[in-house]
Amino acid sequence: MSEEEIAEKQELFEHYRFNVDPGQSLLRIDKYLFSRIENTSRTRIRNAADAGNILVNDIPVRANYRVKPDDIVRIVLPDPPREIELIPEDIPIDIIYEDDDVIVVNKAAGMVVHPAYGNYSGTLVNALMWHFRDLPLFATGELRPGLVHRIDKNTSGLLVVAKNEISLNRLSRQFYEKTADRIYTAIAWGVPAPAEGTVTGHIGRNIRDRKIMQVFPDGSRGKPAITHYKVLENLGYISLIECRLETGRTHQIRVHFSYIGHPLFNDDEYGGDRILKGTTFQKYRQFVRNCFSLLPRQALHARFLSFSHPVTGKRLSFDTPMPDDMQQVITRWREYISGRDA
C-alpha cells in the first residue's frame, strides 16, 4: 500500500453493502460474505456478527443466518491485517481510563497514532503492543490493533482503543454510525464570523500536493465533511475555538478553517505558520515568532470524547484540559491584548 493510499483511508473500518441476487439459493451469511469480501476471514466475519455488525434489511443477524433473494446485507469490519512486522516498544503512554474492554489515551503531540509509510516505529500502536502484549488482539499481526479512529501526529488529545475483538467491532460501528461524540479545542488566526456556525464542503486529496487535503465546494471530489464551531474567546488577532465533528475526514478541522480564511495557528501545512493578522511592527512580529516557538505545531487538541461502552452500553465521557503549549500561547496573547488596550 502506497503512502497516498494509507493517508486516504481515514476511517479505521470498512463498510460493505450487498443486494442479494434474486436467484440466490439459501446460504449461510458468513459463507456468503466470505466469498464476496477480499482479504478477510471467516473469523473476522463471525466476530462482526457477534458484535451486531452484520445487518440484513437493517436487522442484526447471527453468522448462521441464511441469505435469501433480494436481501440487503450490510457489514462493518475493523481495518484488516497488513503484511508488515510490528515491533512492540516500551514507550510511555498516558492512559486516563482502562477496564477489561477499552482504554482511553491522552495522546501527546508529536506521536504518530499508527504505523504508515515513513513511520514504522515510535507510534502509539508500537506502545500499545508493548503494554498489552499479553492480550490476543495485540498479537494478531494487524497494523492498527484496537484502533477505530485517529488524530494527526501533531494534534494532542483523546483516543479510545479496544482491548478485544468484540469491543473493536462494536466501537467501529459507533464511529461509522457517528454515535460517538468528539469535541476539539483550536486556536485559529482571526475571528470567524459568525461567532458560532458550521463549515461544510467536500474534503479530498489536494490536486497538486497529495500529502494534504483541500475543500471541493462543488462536491466534485472528496467526501462530505461537516464541522460545527463556536468562538470561545476573541483575542483580536487570534481566537480560541471549540469544534464539534459531525464527520471525520483527514485533517478536517485544519482544512475547513484554512478554507474559510482562518488557518489554525502555526499549521505549517495549511498556511497557519505565517503572520496572517496584526501589524508589521518588528516587536509584534517577534512576539508571534516567540509564540510559534512555544507551540511548534498546529494548535489543535482533541479535548472531549464520548461513546457507549461496547459491553455494558453505559455512556462514557472524558474531558482533558488544553496541553501546556496551547495554554501558554493563549496566556501570552491575553497579556499582549491587555497591554495593547492599556
C-alpha positions in Angstrom: 0.0 0.0 0.0 1.4 3.4 -1.0 1.8 6.4 1.2 -1.2 8.1 -0.6 -3.4 5.0 -0.1 -2.6 4.8 3.6 -3.3 8.5 4.0 -6.5 8.3 2.0 -8.0 5.7 4.4 -9.3 7.9 7.3 -11.8 5.6 9.0 -10.3 2.6 10.6 -13.1 0.3 9.5 -14.6 -0.9 6.3 -18.3 -0.8 5.2 -19.8 -3.1 2.6 -23.4 -3.3 1.2 -24.7 -6.2 -0.9 -28.0 -6.7 -2.7 -28.6 -10.4 -2.8 -29.3 -11.7 -6.3 -33.0 -12.8 -7.0 -31.7 -16.2 -8.0 -29.6 -16.7 -4.8 -30.1 -20.1 -3.1 -30.2 -20.2 0.7 -26.7 -19.8 2.1 -25.2 -19.1 5.5 -24.4 -15.4 5.6 -20.8 -15.9 6.8 -20.1 -18.1 3.7 -21.9 -15.5 1.5 -19.8 -12.6 2.8 -16.5 -14.6 2.8 -16.9 -15.2 -0.9 -17.5 -11.6 -1.6 -15.0 -9.7 0.5 -11.4 -9.8 -0.3 -8.6 -10.1 2.3 -10.9 -11.3 5.0 -11.5 -14.4 7.0 -14.5 -16.4 8.4 -13.3 -15.4 11.9 -13.5 -11.7 11.2 -17.0 -12.1 9.7 -18.1 -14.2 12.7 -16.7 -11.6 15.1 -18.6 -8.9 13.2 -21.8 -10.9 13.6 -21.2 -11.4 17.3 -20.9 -7.6 17.7 -24.2 -7.0 15.8 -22.3 -5.5 12.8 -24.0 -7.7 10.1 -27.4 -6.4 9.2 -29.9 -7.9 6.9 -32.7 -5.5 5.9 -31.5 -3.3 8.8 -31.8 -6.1 11.4 -28.7 -7.6 13.1 -28.3 -11.3 12.3 -26.1 -14.1 13.5 -23.4 -15.8 11.4 -25.7 -18.8 10.7 -28.4 -16.7 9.1 -29.3 -17.9 5.6 -29.4 -15.2 3.0 -32.5 -15.1 0.8 -33.1 -13.5 -2.6 -33.4 -9.7 -2.5 -32.0 -9.4 1.0 -30.0 -6.2 1.6 -26.8 -7.1 3.5 -24.6 -4.6 5.3 -21.4 -5.3 7.3 -18.9 -3.1 9.2 -15.5 -4.6 9.7 -12.4 -3.2 11.6 -9.4 -2.4 9.5 -7.9 -5.7 8.1 -4.5 -7.2 8.8 -1.5 -5.9 6.8 1.7 -7.7 5.8 4.1 -5.8 7.9 6.0 -6.7 11.1 5.2 -4.5 14.0 7.7 -4.2 16.9 6.4 -3.7 20.4 8.2 -0.7 22.0 8.4 0.4 25.6 7.1 3.9 25.1 5.2 5.7 27.9 1.5 6.5 27.1 -1.0 8.5 29.2 -3.9 6.1 29.9 -6.7 8.1 31.6 -9.2 5.2 31.7 -9.0 1.4 31.5 -11.2 -1.6 32.0 -11.3 -5.1 30.6 -12.7 -3.9 27.2 -11.4 -0.4 26.4 -8.7 2.1 27.2 -8.8 5.9 26.7 -5.5 7.5 25.9 -4.5 11.2 26.0 -2.0 11.2 23.1 0.8 13.7 23.2 1.5 15.9 20.3 4.3 14.6 18.1 3.3 10.9 18.4 2.1 9.2 15.3 -1.0 7.0 16.0 -0.3 4.0 13.8 2.5 2.8 11.5 2.4 4.1 8.0 4.9 4.9 5.2 7.9 6.5 6.9 6.7 5.9 10.4 7.0 2.2 11.3 8.3 2.7 14.9 7.7 5.1 17.8 3.9 5.1 17.2 1.1 4.7 19.6 0.4 1.2 18.2 4.0 0.2 18.9 3.5 1.4 22.5 0.1 -0.4 22.8 1.6 -3.7 21.6 4.2 -3.5 24.4 1.8 -2.5 27.2 -0.9 -5.1 26.1 1.4 -7.8 24.7 -0.5 -10.5 26.7 -3.8 -9.6 25.0 -4.8 -11.7 21.9 -5.9 -8.7 19.9 -2.4 -7.2 20.0 -0.8 -10.3 18.7 -2.9 -10.7 15.6 -0.5 -9.1 13.2 -2.9 -6.2 12.4 -1.4 -2.9 11.5 -3.8 -1.0 13.7 -4.9 -3.3 16.5 -7.7 -1.9 18.6 -7.9 1.4 16.7 -11.3 2.7 15.5 -10.3 6.4 15.0 -7.1 8.5 14.9 -5.8 12.1 15.3 -2.9 13.7 13.5 0.7 13.3 14.6 0.9 16.9 15.9 -2.6 17.0 17.3 -2.9 16.1 21.0 -5.8 14.6 22.8 -8.2 11.7 23.4 -8.4 8.3 21.6 -10.4 5.2 22.6 -8.7 1.8 21.9 -10.4 -1.6 22.1 -8.8 -4.4 24.0 -10.7 -7.3 22.4 -12.4 -8.2 19.2 -16.0 -7.7 20.4 -15.2 -4.2 21.6 -13.3 -3.4 18.4 -16.3 -4.4 16.3 -18.9 -2.5 18.4 -16.8 0.6 18.7 -16.1 0.5 14.9 -19.9 0.5 14.4 -20.3 3.6 16.7 -17.8 5.6 14.8 -19.2 4.5 11.5 -22.8 5.5 12.6 -21.5 8.7 14.2 -22.9 8.0 17.6 -19.5 8.8 19.3 -19.0 12.5 20.1 -15.7 14.3 19.6 -15.0 17.9 20.5 -11.7 19.8 19.8 -10.2 23.0 21.0 -8.3 25.0 18.4 -6.5 28.3 18.1 -7.1 30.0 14.8 -5.9 33.1 13.1 -8.5 35.9 13.1 -12.1 35.6 14.4 -14.6 33.6 12.3 -17.9 35.3 11.6 -20.4 34.5 12.7 -19.0 33.5 16.1 -20.9 30.3 16.0 -21.6 28.3 12.8 -21.0 25.4 10.6 -18.4 24.8 7.9 -19.3 22.4 5.1 -17.6 21.3 2.0 -16.3 18.0 0.5 -12.8 17.2 1.5 -10.4 15.2 -0.7 -6.8 14.8 -1.6 -5.2 18.1 -2.9 -4.8 18.0 -6.6 -1.3 19.4 -6.6 0.1 18.0 -3.3 -1.3 14.6 -2.4 0.1 14.8 1.1 -2.5 17.4 2.1 -6.3 17.9 1.7 -8.4 20.5 0.1 -12.1 21.5 0.0 -14.1 20.9 -3.1 -17.2 23.2 -2.6 -19.0 21.9 -5.7 -18.7 18.3 -4.4 -16.9 17.2 -7.5 -14.3 15.3 -5.4 -13.7 14.0 -1.9 -16.3 13.1 0.7 -18.9 15.3 2.6 -17.5 17.0 5.7 -19.2 19.0 8.4 -17.6 20.9 11.2 -19.6 22.9 13.8 -17.6 25.6 15.6 -18.1 28.2 18.4 -15.7 31.0 19.2 -14.8 30.7 22.9 -12.6 33.7 23.2 -11.9 36.6 20.8 -8.2 37.7 21.2 -8.3 40.1 18.2 -5.6 38.6 16.0 -6.4 35.0 17.0 -9.3 33.2 18.6 -9.9 30.2 20.8 -12.5 27.9 19.2 -14.4 24.8 20.0 -15.0 22.4 17.1 -17.5 19.6 17.0 -17.1 17.0 14.3 -20.1 15.6 12.5 -17.9 13.7 10.1 -14.3 12.6 10.5 -12.3 13.3 7.3 -8.5 13.5 7.2 -7.3 16.9 8.5 -10.9 18.0 8.6 -10.8 20.9 11.1 -7.4 22.1 9.7 -8.5 22.2 6.1 -12.0 23.6 6.8 -10.6 26.5 8.8 -8.0 27.2 6.2 -10.8 27.2 3.6 -12.8 29.9 5.4 -9.7 32.1 5.8 -8.8 31.2 9.4 -6.0 28.7 9.4 -5.0 27.1 12.7 -2.2 28.9 14.5 1.2 27.5 13.3 -0.3 24.9 11.0 2.6 24.6 8.5 0.6 22.5 6.0 -2.4 24.8 5.7 -0.8 28.3 5.9 -1.0 29.0 9.6 2.7 29.2 10.2 2.8 32.8 8.7 1.8 36.0 10.4 -1.7 36.4 8.9 -3.2 39.1 11.2 -1.8 42.1 13.0 0.7 44.9 12.4 4.0 45.0 10.6 5.9 46.3 13.6 9.0 44.3 14.4 8.0 44.0 18.1 4.7 42.3 17.1 6.4 40.0 14.6 8.9 38.9 17.2 6.1 38.3 19.7 4.4 36.0 17.1 7.6 34.1 16.4 8.1 33.6 20.1 4.5 32.1 20.3 5.4 29.8 17.3 8.4 28.6 19.4 6.2 27.9 22.4 3.8 25.9 20.1 5.8 24.3 17.4 2.8 22.5 15.9 -0.8 23.2 14.8 -2.9 24.5 17.7 -5.4 21.6 17.9 -6.4 19.4 20.8 -9.0 16.6 20.9 -10.5 17.7 24.2 -13.7 15.7 24.7 -14.7 12.1 23.7 -17.9 10.3 24.5 -19.1 6.8 23.4 -21.2 4.0 24.7 -19.3 1.2 26.4 -19.1 -1.7 23.9 -20.1 -4.3 26.5 -22.1 -2.6 29.2 -23.8 0.1 27.0 -23.1 2.8 29.6 -22.3 6.2 28.2 -18.7 7.2 29.0 -17.4 10.7 28.6 -13.9 12.1 29.0 -12.6 15.6 29.0 -9.0 16.8 29.1 -7.6 20.4 29.5 -5.6 22.1 26.9 -1.9 21.0 26.9 0.6 23.4 28.3 1.9 24.6 24.9 -1.5 25.8 23.8 -2.3 27.3 27.2 1.0 29.2 27.2 0.2 30.8 23.9 -3.3 31.8 25.0 -1.9 33.3 28.2 0.7 35.3 26.1 -2.0 36.6 23.8 -4.2 37.7 26.7 -1.3 39.6 28.1 -0.4 41.1 24.8 -4.0 42.3 24.1 -4.2 43.7 27.7 -1.0 45.7 27.2 -2.2 47.0 23.8 -5.5 48.2 25.2 -3.9 49.9 28.3 
